[in-house]
Amino acid sequence: MKNQSAAIVFALSLLLPDYAAAAETSRRGEWEKTVAAAEKEGQLVIYLGGAASQTKIEEAFQSAYPKIKVTAVAGRGSQFGPKIIAERRAGKYLVDLFIGGMGTAQATLHPANVLAPIQPLLLLPEVLDQSKWWRGKHRYADAEGKYIFVFVGSANVVELRYNTNLVSPKEFTSFWDLLNPKWKGKIVATDPRMNGMDTPVLFFYYHPKLGPEFMRRLYGEMDVTIARDYRQPIDWLAAGKFAVCIPCNSRETEKAIKQGLPLGETLELKEGGTLSAGGGTISFIDKAPHPNAAKLFVNWLLSREGQIEFQKRDGSDSFRIDIPKQNVSRENRRIEGADYFEGDDPRFSDRRPADKLLNEIFVKTGK
């Protein structure tokens, strides 16, 4: 029996290379058919929303596949959801793909049932190989994991700003270090209840290693001074009235640093930050007029070549990990080993419970 099993295993081992070669030949043949069919269609229509509208990524694809005329309509993402739905109600199926932030696809296109699954379009082995993607998986912004492919995961860090005459950055490796008694009464913060403070509020509240307990202790126990504008905390910090500011407006901080004021910032805390898709999601529109050209574009965009181009043009950090990162801007680059959580996950997008907690804290502290 053992000899028979060994013989079967040996025979299969001889056949495996043939199966692999046959599969590779089949994939190559399907790819060639897709290219030919896309070139026969000769057209592709893409709506580019938000940050993606500035990349002109269609130009790079057009250069790679000159037989396909690309019509790229750029604009605000929020405009495209109603536009696509109105077109379809009028019986017009004009667009193949939407690229942009997840908001439009998630809140408008997906609920209106105008998206088709992305996964059946994926064909290239380098795209299908999930080991080439961050933490070994493809990411989708929809609950079903089928319709809104997320290819960008830029770091969105809550920076800790400090007065360089009063603080050494080595004193902070974690946000929990802010609770050291030595900093009590020496922290200033832009009011987290203000509009524009979504990133720090959602980060603190939903991060599994921070959460409501961290917020209660930071804002409730550390005698944090709250400023209700963006500039005031920076002025106080630069003057040495306070040692640390969190959260503080990044633009105002950059202006002050350029003026030579004694300010620094720490980005590399072990809790990391949130990951944001920015303009880096792609959705396939149901009943697309040029399905083969759309399939070709999706595979090209998610390939090494396409992701290098998008990353270079956008400054974002692709979820592909097998491409160089020198074109990723410093503030967008993921830090190896940091404990990021994915801010585009709909489970982490509701500010209301965090605002309720903040109001409770500030009522108790009289702020």
Stockholm file with secondary structure:
# STOCKHOLM 1.0

chainA/1-367         MKNQSAAIVFALSLLLPDYAAAAETSRRGEWEKTVAAAEKEGQLVIYLGGAASQTKIEEAFQSAYPKIKVTAVAGRGSQFGPKIIAERRAGKYLVDLFIGGMGTAQATLHPANVLAPIQPLLLLPEVLDQSKWWRGKHRYADAEGKYIFVFVGSANVVELRYNTNLVSPKEFTSFWDLLNPKWKGKIVATDPRMNGMDTPVLFFYYHPKLGPEFMRRLYGEMDVTIARDYRQPIDWLAAGKFAVCIPCNSRETEKAIKQGLPLGETLELKEGGTLSAGGGTISFIDKAPHPNAAKLFVNWLLSREGQIEFQKRDGSDSFRIDIPKQNVSRENRRIEGADYFEGDDPRFSDRRPADKLLNEIFVKTGK
#=GR chainA/1-367 SS CHHHHHHHHHHHHHHHHHHHHHHHHHHHHHHHHHHHHHHHHCEEEEEEEGGGGGTCHHHHHHHHCTTSEEEEEEECHHHHHHHHHHHHHTTCCCCCEEEECHHHIIIIITTTTCEECSGGGCCCHHHHCGGGBGGGCCEESSTTSSSEEECBCEEECCCEEEETTTCCGGGCSSGGGGGSGGGTTCEEEECTTSTTCHHHHHHHHHCTTSHHHHHHHHHHHSCCEEESSSHHHHHHHHTTSCSEESSCCHHHHHHHHHTTCSEEEECCCTTCCEEECTTCEEEEETTCSCHHHHHHHHHHHHSHHHHHHHHHHHCCCBSBSSSCCTTSCGGGCCCTTCCCEETTSGGGCCCHHHHHHHHHHHHHHTC
#=GC SS_cons         CHHHHHHHHHHHHHHHHHHHHHHHHHHHHHHHHHHHHHHHHCEEEEEEEGGGGGTCHHHHHHHHCTTSEEEEEEECHHHHHHHHHHHHHTTCCCCCEEEECHHHIIIIITTTTCEECSGGGCCCHHHHCGGGBGGGCCEESSTTSSSEEECBCEEECCCEEEETTTCCGGGCSSGGGGGSGGGTTCEEEECTTSTTCHHHHHHHHHCTTSHHHHHHHHHHHSCCEEESSSHHHHHHHHTTSCSEESSCCHHHHHHHHHTTCSEEEECCCTTCCEEECTTCEEEEETTCSCHHHHHHHHHHHHSHHHHHHHHHHHCCCBSBSSSCCTTSCGGGCCCTTCCCEETTSGGGCCCHHHHHHHHHHHHHHTC
//
